[in-house]
Amino acid sequence: MIASTVTVTTSPTLLIAETQNATRTIYLEPVGSDIHVGGDAVTTTTGLVTKKDVTSTFLVPPLNALYGVTGSGTVTIRILQPEGDY
């Protein structure tokens, strides 16, 4: 598994890039504030809420990417994803 962090802003921020063939189980944990996740046009209105300091699990299919956005400021998000050639 690969652990990383990303700083999410008020603009859609790429969390997980798309792959050609792999369906991946992704773990996300926002630190200190909620974020909203979805596609590349995600907003705080359209995205799924990912609660601060709680680990959420997402299944990301091939040819799909995952983006995050915050309502204000920036939020650090911890990400755990599978390792491998995609």
C-alpha positions as CSV (number, residue, x, y, z in Angstrom):
1,M,0.0,0.0,0.0
2,I,1.1,3.6,-0.7
3,A,0.4,6.2,2.0
4,S,0.4,9.9,0.9
5,T,-1.1,13.3,1.7
6,V,-2.8,15.9,-0.5
7,T,-3.8,19.4,0.3
8,V,-7.4,20.0,-0.8
9,T,-8.5,23.5,-1.8
10,T,-11.7,25.2,-2.8
11,S,-11.1,24.1,-6.4
12,P,-11.5,20.5,-7.3
13,T,-8.2,18.8,-6.3
14,L,-7.1,15.5,-7.8
15,L,-6.9,12.8,-5.1
16,I,-6.7,9.6,-7.1
17,A,-5.8,9.5,-10.8
18,E,-7.6,7.3,-13.2
19,T,-6.2,4.0,-14.4
20,Q,-6.8,2.0,-17.5
21,N,-7.6,-1.4,-16.0
22,A,-7.6,-1.4,-12.2
23,T,-10.4,-1.2,-9.7
24,R,-8.9,0.1,-6.5
25,T,-10.0,0.3,-2.9
26,I,-9.0,3.7,-1.6
27,Y,-9.0,4.9,2.1
28,L,-9.3,8.7,2.7
29,E,-9.0,10.6,6.0
30,P,-9.4,14.4,6.1
31,V,-7.5,16.0,8.9
32,G,-9.3,18.8,10.9
33,S,-12.2,19.6,8.5
34,D,-14.7,17.8,6.2
35,I,-14.2,17.6,2.4
36,H,-16.5,16.7,-0.5
37,V,-15.4,14.1,-3.1
38,G,-16.6,13.3,-6.6
39,G,-15.6,13.8,-10.2
40,D,-13.5,16.6,-11.7
41,A,-16.5,19.1,-11.3
42,V,-17.1,18.3,-7.7
43,T,-18.5,21.0,-5.4
44,T,-19.6,21.2,-1.8
45,T,-23.1,20.9,-3.0
46,T,-22.7,17.9,-5.4
47,G,-19.9,15.9,-3.7
48,L,-20.2,13.2,-1.0
49,V,-19.2,14.5,2.4
50,T,-16.1,12.9,3.8
51,K,-16.0,13.7,7.6
52,K,-13.0,15.1,9.3
53,D,-10.8,12.7,11.2
54,V,-12.8,9.7,10.0
55,T,-11.5,7.1,7.5
56,S,-13.8,6.5,4.5
57,T,-13.4,3.7,2.0
58,F,-14.1,4.2,-1.7
59,L,-14.0,1.8,-4.6
60,V,-12.6,3.6,-7.7
61,P,-13.3,1.7,-11.0
62,P,-11.1,1.9,-14.1
63,L,-11.2,5.1,-16.1
64,N,-12.4,7.1,-13.1
65,A,-10.5,9.6,-11.0
66,L,-11.4,11.0,-7.6
67,Y,-11.4,14.7,-6.7
68,G,-11.9,16.6,-3.5
69,V,-13.0,20.1,-2.6
70,T,-13.3,22.1,0.7
71,G,-15.7,24.9,1.5
72,S,-13.0,27.3,2.6
73,G,-9.2,27.3,3.1
74,T,-7.3,24.1,2.7
75,V,-7.5,20.7,4.2
76,T,-4.9,18.0,4.4
77,I,-6.2,14.5,3.5
78,R,-4.4,11.2,4.2
79,I,-4.7,8.7,1.4
80,L,-3.9,4.9,1.4
81,Q,-4.1,3.2,-2.0
82,P,-2.9,-0.1,-3.5
83,E,0.6,-0.4,-4.9
84,G,1.2,-1.7,-8.4
85,D,1.3,-1.0,-12.1
86,Y,-1.8,0.7,-13.3
